[in-house]
Amino acid sequence: MEEIEISSLDLRYEGIRMKSPGLERGLFVSIMEHGIRDPLQGVVKDENRILLNGFKRYRCAKKLKMEIVPFQAIGSDEVIGLIDLLRRSNATSLNILEQARLIDELKVNFRMKSGEIAKELERSKAWVSVRMGIFGQMSDIVLGKIFNGEFPAYAYLYTIRQFMRINEITPKEIDEFVCAVSGRKLSVRDIEVLAQGYFMGSEELRQQILKGNLAWGLARLKESCVTRGCTEYERTLLKDLEAAHKFMQRISSCSGDKRLKSGSFWAQANILSEGILNQLDSFKQSLEKFHDRTRQTQGDLSAPPGRQGDTGDCPRL
């Protein structure tokens, strides 16, 4: 490891790593308080330091006007560096779309075949093919929105791709929906609800979503979905689950805020947080069991076999 000038880094691969504004905010606070604990990683080629891993740390360092950063070389060749990054994908938190993009880089720019990549990674050809298949289905528009951190990768993989399998839904419709909801700080659940309405609901609802009236669309869809087939007790639990998800995100993003200063706050926060931590294990076990039940008994939200026509804003699928 060495200390280098941040201005000397080559950022040619920044576009193939995914941005995450939420994670970067937390990382910014950590670096501001403790500095960069893990070195930025890349390859040294012809005296150029090409960054491959650590772009979030790099952007935080730039915002903090840091001139010197720790750097670790993981090879002297871009192919070796990219392969090493893929091999350590679990440790480096690469998601499946980032893996796919790195594989595409090896195939397109370095002319490696799927078999060669699989051999170098000690993976099966099927492992490589699955990732290339996912990458090949994505338009440049969708790819850009996801990698810029405007649209969650999880929502694409587990919601949008379901609709891509329906023949009557065109790639243009997929692009339009992703553009309409990107950058609006929606939860994955809200995107799923809007997608159901956009692709399977009425033309009026579709137009409202395209115009950006997402709050109206969500209210209409949630009201329609909740009142169809749910008891009062079930509606209450659904609201509790939404609230739990919302407050978990809020606490995670705000707990490191520098504005939290007063002794009175910390005294009360200590008692409340201890109470939550004491219940966390049992809560996690209960939620896992509950989630298993939801997967086994999905009703109206199961994957649609095909487009049904205009049967209301929250059609039975």
C-alpha positions as a printed Julia matrix, in Angstrom:
317×3 Matrix{Float64}:
   0.0     0.0     0.0
   1.15    3.54   -0.71
  -0.04    7.11   -0.2
  -0.71    8.86   -3.5
  -2.08   12.14   -4.8
  -5.78   11.74   -5.53
  -5.36   13.71   -8.75
  -3.09   10.97  -10.15
  -5.88    8.37  -10.33
  -7.22    7.24  -13.71
 -11.04    6.99  -13.48
 -11.78    5.26  -16.78
 -13.74    2.47  -15.02
 -15.91    4.68  -12.82
 -18.9     4.13  -15.11
 -18.94    0.36  -14.62
 -19.35    0.62  -10.84
 -22.73    1.43   -9.36
 -23.4     4.66   -7.47
 -25.44    4.61   -4.26
 -26.21    8.08   -2.85
 -27.49    6.65    0.44
 -24.37    4.57    1.08
 -22.14    7.45    0.05
 -23.76    9.76    2.59
 -22.96    7.31    5.38
 -19.45    6.75    4.03
 -18.87   10.51    3.81
 -19.57   10.88    7.55
 -17.29    7.94    8.36
 -14.39    9.28    6.29
 -14.87   12.77    7.71
 -14.52   11.35   11.24
 -11.99    8.55   10.76
 -10.37    9.02    7.38
 -10.16    6.33    4.67
  -9.68    3.02    6.47
  -9.56    0.7     3.44
  -7.25    1.67    0.58
  -8.52    2.39   -2.9
  -7.56   -0.45   -5.25
  -6.5    -0.63   -8.85
  -3.75   -1.58  -11.26
  -0.55    0.22  -12.15
   0.03    0.22  -15.9
   2.68    2.33  -17.63
   2.98    4.36  -14.42
  -0.77    5.1   -14.5
  -2.8     4.14  -11.44
  -6.11    2.9   -12.83
  -8.8     2.8   -10.15
 -11.02   -0.32  -10.09
 -12.41   -0.46   -6.56
 -13.14    2.42   -4.2
 -15.02    4.96   -6.31
 -17.39    5.85   -3.46
 -14.38    6.52   -1.21
 -12.82    8.55   -4.03
 -15.89   10.77   -4.44
 -16.16   11.29   -0.69
 -12.46   12.2    -0.52
 -12.9    14.74   -3.33
 -15.86   16.34   -1.52
 -13.72   16.57    1.62
 -10.91   18.12   -0.46
  -8.45   15.38    0.5
  -5.29   15.51   -1.61
  -3.61   12.28   -0.44
  -5.34    8.87   -0.31
  -4.18    5.28    0.39
  -3.86    3.09   -2.71
  -3.23   -0.65   -3.13
  -2.13   -2.17   -6.43
  -3.85   -5.48   -7.25
  -1.97   -6.08  -10.49
  -0.08   -4.57  -13.38
  -2.67   -5.4   -16.02
  -6.32   -4.38  -16.38
  -7.48   -7.91  -17.18
  -5.77   -9.28  -14.07
  -7.3    -6.49  -12.0
 -10.82   -7.03  -13.33
 -10.56  -10.79  -12.84
  -9.29  -10.28   -9.29
 -12.21   -7.94   -8.56
 -14.7   -10.51   -9.85
 -13.09  -13.31   -7.86
 -13.51  -11.25   -4.71
 -17.03  -10.1    -5.63
 -18.5   -11.12   -2.26
 -15.82   -9.3    -0.3
 -16.09   -6.2    -2.51
 -19.93   -6.22   -2.47
 -20.3    -6.44   -6.24
 -23.92   -7.1    -7.12
 -24.92   -9.26  -10.07
 -25.3    -6.27  -12.44
 -21.82   -4.99  -11.62
 -20.47   -8.49  -12.16
 -22.24   -8.55  -15.52
 -20.76   -5.22  -16.53
 -17.23   -6.28  -15.61
 -17.67   -9.48  -17.63
 -18.93   -7.43  -20.57
 -15.82   -5.26  -20.27
 -13.61   -8.37  -20.49
 -15.52   -9.69  -23.51
 -15.84   -6.46  -25.5
 -12.63   -4.55  -24.78
 -10.26   -7.45  -24.09
 -11.79  -10.02  -26.48
 -12.07  -12.74  -23.84
 -14.5   -15.59  -24.49
 -17.03  -16.83  -21.95
 -15.09  -20.06  -21.45
 -11.86  -18.17  -20.74
 -13.58  -15.9   -18.24
 -15.23  -18.84  -16.49
 -11.89  -20.65  -16.25
 -10.09  -17.6   -14.82
 -12.85  -17.06  -12.26
 -13.09  -20.77  -11.45
 -16.79  -20.53  -12.2
 -19.07  -22.45  -14.54
 -19.88  -21.21  -18.04
 -23.51  -21.01  -16.9
 -22.52  -18.52  -14.17
 -20.99  -16.26  -16.81
 -23.87  -16.78  -19.28
 -26.54  -15.84  -16.73
 -24.85  -12.51  -16.08
 -24.33  -11.8   -19.75
 -27.98  -12.66  -20.4
 -29.15  -10.13  -17.81
 -26.79   -7.47  -19.16
 -27.87   -8.1   -22.75
 -31.52   -7.4   -21.88
 -30.83   -3.93  -20.5
 -31.19   -0.84  -22.65
 -28.64    1.97  -22.37
 -31.31    4.13  -20.7
 -32.06    1.59  -17.96
 -28.36    0.82  -17.53
 -27.58    4.5   -17.04
 -30.35    5.04  -14.48
 -29.29    2.03  -12.41
 -25.54    2.71  -12.43
 -26.08    6.4   -11.63
 -27.94    5.34   -8.5
 -31.28    6.76   -9.7
 -33.1     3.41   -9.92
 -32.5     0.49   -7.52
 -30.89   -2.61   -9.0
 -33.08   -4.83   -6.8
 -36.26   -3.34   -8.29
 -34.97   -4.03  -11.8
 -33.94   -7.61  -11.07
 -37.01   -8.72   -9.15
 -39.82   -6.48  -10.42
 -39.09   -5.03  -13.87
 -37.68   -8.25  -15.34
 -40.97  -10.02  -14.58
 -42.76   -7.65  -16.93
 -40.05   -7.98  -19.59
 -41.13  -11.62  -20.0
 -44.62  -10.52  -21.09
 -44.58  -10.31  -24.89
 -47.05   -7.44  -25.17
 -44.87   -5.15  -23.05
 -42.26   -3.44  -25.22
 -38.72   -2.3   -24.34
 -39.9     1.28  -24.94
 -42.52    0.9   -22.2
 -39.87   -0.42  -19.82
 -37.61    2.56  -20.57
 -40.47    5.04  -20.09
 -41.45    3.59  -16.72
 -37.88    3.49  -15.41
 -37.36    7.12  -16.48
 -40.65    8.18  -14.88
 -39.79    6.82  -11.43
 -35.99    7.27  -11.38
 -34.47    9.75   -8.98
 -37.66   10.12   -6.95
 -36.32    8.37   -3.81
 -39.02    5.69   -3.94
 -38.8     2.5    -1.93
 -38.55   -0.82   -3.77
 -42.07   -1.59   -2.57
 -43.44    1.68   -4.02
 -41.75    0.95   -7.36
 -43.33   -2.51   -7.36
 -46.79   -1.04   -6.71
 -46.36    1.58   -9.45
 -45.07   -1.06  -11.89
 -48.14   -3.22  -11.32
 -50.37   -0.25  -12.07
 -48.33    1.01  -15.02
 -48.01   -2.28  -16.87
 -51.27   -3.95  -15.86
 -53.62   -1.1   -14.92
 -55.68    1.53  -16.69
 -54.46    3.96  -19.35
 -55.38    6.87  -17.08
 -53.07    5.57  -14.36
 -50.27    4.98  -16.85
 -50.5     8.56  -18.12
 -50.45    9.96  -14.58
 -47.26    8.02  -13.83
 -45.64    9.23  -17.05
 -46.54   12.82  -16.11
 -44.78   12.38  -12.78
 -47.89   12.28  -10.59
 -46.46    9.41   -8.58
 -47.95   10.37   -5.21
 -51.44   10.36   -6.75
 -50.75    7.03   -8.44
 -49.4     5.42   -5.28
 -52.34    6.62   -3.2
 -54.81    5.3    -5.78
 -53.07    1.95   -6.11
 -52.51    1.38   -2.41
 -56.1     2.25   -1.6
 -57.36   -0.08   -4.32
 -55.0    -2.92   -3.37
 -55.63   -2.68    0.34
 -59.42   -2.66    0.05
 -59.44   -5.68   -2.24
 -59.49   -8.93   -0.28
 -57.81   -7.7     2.94
 -59.42   -7.62    6.36
 -59.04   -4.65    8.7
 -56.52   -6.62   10.76
 -54.48   -7.4     7.62
 -54.56   -3.76    6.51
 -53.23   -2.71    9.92
 -50.3    -5.15    9.71
 -49.43   -4.02    6.17
 -49.26   -0.42    7.41
 -47.06   -1.52   10.31
 -44.68   -3.27    7.9
 -44.46   -0.16    5.71
 -43.79    1.98    8.79
 -41.08   -0.41   10.04
 -39.34   -0.31    6.65
 -39.55    3.49    6.51
 -38.21    4.05   10.03
 -35.4     1.51    9.64
 -34.14    3.47    6.62
 -34.51    6.8     8.44
 -32.63    5.66   11.56
 -29.83    4.13    9.45
 -29.29    7.35    7.52
 -29.67    9.78   10.47
 -27.87    8.0    13.31
 -24.48    9.44   12.33
 -25.73   13.01   11.88
 -23.51   15.66   13.5
 -26.59   17.63   14.58
 -27.28   15.03   17.29
 -25.53   16.71   20.22
 -27.62   17.27   23.35
 -27.12   15.19   26.48
 -30.87   14.82   26.89
 -31.14   13.31   23.42
 -28.33   10.82   23.98
 -29.75    9.71   27.34
 -33.16    8.95   25.84
 -31.69    7.49   22.67
 -29.57    5.1    24.74
 -32.62    3.7    26.51
 -34.69    3.39   23.33
 -31.9     1.88   21.21
 -31.1    -0.65   23.95
 -34.75   -1.71   23.99
 -34.72   -2.17   20.22
 -31.47   -4.15   20.28
 -32.86   -6.45   22.98
 -35.76   -7.33   20.67
 -33.78   -7.44   17.44
 -32.98  -11.17   17.38
 -36.54  -12.28   18.13
 -37.88   -9.69   15.68
 -35.55  -10.98   12.93
 -36.61  -14.59   13.56
 -40.31  -13.67   13.5
 -39.88  -11.62   10.33
 -37.99  -14.43    8.56
 -40.75  -16.92    9.4
 -43.37  -14.41    8.28
 -41.49  -13.75    5.02
 -41.32  -17.49    4.33
 -45.11  -17.65    4.75
 -45.6   -14.76    2.31
 -43.54  -16.55   -0.35
 -45.55  -19.75    0.07
 -48.98  -18.1     0.02
 -48.71  -15.13   -2.36
 -52.11  -14.1    -3.63
 -52.84  -10.99   -5.68
 -49.18  -10.03   -6.1
 -47.96  -13.21   -7.81
 -46.28  -12.86  -11.18
 -48.75  -12.21  -14.01
 -49.11  -14.78  -16.81
 -49.87  -12.06  -19.33
 -51.45   -8.67  -19.88
 -55.1    -8.61  -18.92
 -56.42   -5.4   -20.37
 -57.93   -2.59  -18.34
 -59.51   -4.31  -15.36
 -58.93   -1.53  -12.84
 -55.96    0.16  -11.23
 -54.95   -2.85   -9.14
 -55.85   -5.91  -11.25
 -55.95   -9.4    -9.86
 -52.8   -11.01  -11.23
